[in-house]
Amino acid sequence: MRTSIVTSLGLAAALLTASCAPTAGTEASASAASPRQCFLVQQVNNFRQGATGQIFLRVGRNDVFELATTGGCRDIDYATRLGIAPDIGGVGGTRLCTNDGARIIVPDAATPADVCRVRIVRQLTDEQVAALPSAHRP
């Protein structure tokens, strides 16, 4: 009796897993529609806060990425420096791509560092960067 329950549960788990797995056509069409754009955190050399919940990073010489905060990111508008790290459990090391989660660390001399969660939204085109208000352009 016990063997049949274990076998039934294993079969049910396999069916559920297979039903959730992407098919080759679905995965290919999704990746063709929106390729993931990535950067290394060591390449970030400037940042600016945009509208509420928005942060822009200058990566290398020409790339700008938009990040969205998932909660209040206190003191980012007064920060002169910040750190960025992939979310715990990330397997990409220091590489971040669109739709990845990360943590922004805003150090402060008087209080402990403020840490907030962000999501990498997109890499901006040159036209989108030029259209940003100068106060938001890193």
N, C-alpha and C positions, 0 to 999 in steps of 0.2 A: 504494500500500500504506500509506504513512504517513497519508494522509488518512482511510482507513478506521479506523485505530487511534485517531486523534484523535477522529473522529466517534463511534466505539464508546465511548471513555472519556467523552466529553461526554454521550452518551445515558445511560450508567450513572450518572454523577454526578447528572444531572437526575432519574432514577428514584429514586435514594437520597434525594435532597433532598425530592422530593415525598412519598415514603413516610414521612418523619419530620415533615412539616409537620402542625400541628394542624388539625383540621377545625373549621368554624364551630361546630358543635354541641358538640364537646369543649371548645373554648376558652370558650364561653359558660357551659357548666355548671360548669367549674372556677372561673371568676371569680365566678359567682353563689354558689358554695359558700363561698368564702373570699376576700372582697375584700381587696386589699392595703391595709394601714394605713401611712401615711407620716408623716414629720416632717422638719423642717429642723434640721441640727445646731446652728444658731444659737439654736434654741429650747430646747435642753437647759440646765436650770438646776440640776440636782442629780443625784446618783447614789449608789447603795449596792451593795455586794457582797452577793449572796444566798448560797445554798449554793455548794459548789465548782463552778466553771464557770458561774456565773450572775451577771449584773449587771443592776440595775434602773436605768432612767433616768427622771427626772421631766422631762417636756417641757411647756413652757407652764405653765398653772396646774393642770390636772387630769389630764393624760395620763401614763400610766406604761407604758414599754416594757420587755420582758424581752429581754436579750441572752445568748447562749451563747458562751462562749469555745471556741475550737477548739484550744487548747493552754494551757499554763500562762500565767497573766497575773500575773506577779510584782508584788508591792508594791501591788496594787490595794486590799488591805484596809487599808493605811496611807496611801493617797493622799488628799490634800485637794483635788486638782484633777486633771482629765484632759482630754484632747482626743479627739475622735472625727472620723474622716474616712472617706469612702467608699473602698472598695478601688480600687487603681490600675486604670485602664481603665473605671471606672464612668462612665457618661454622664449621670448624674442630677445632677451638680454637688454641692450640699450636701444634697440630698434623699435620705433613706434610707427604705426600705419593708421590710415583713416579707419574710423570706427573702433579703434583701440581705446581702452581706458588707461588713465595715467593719474599720477598724483603730482600736484604742484606744491612745492615747499617754499614758503615765504619766510626767510629768516628775519629775526628781529633781535636787536641787542638787549632789549629790556625784558622781553617775555619769551616763552618758548615759541619755536617756529610754528607758523600756521600752516596746516596741511589741508588741501582741498582736492576733491576728485574732479577730473575733467575727462572729456571725450574728444578725441581728434576728429574734427568734423570734415575738413577738406583742405586741399592745397589750392590756394588762390591762383588764378591766371594773372598775367601781367596787367591786363585791363582791370581786373577786380582790385588788384593792389592799387593801381592808379586812381580808382574810384573811391577808395577809402578816404575818410576825412584825415587830414594830416596828423591830427592828434591820435588817431588810431593806427597809423602806419608805422610799423617797427623799422 
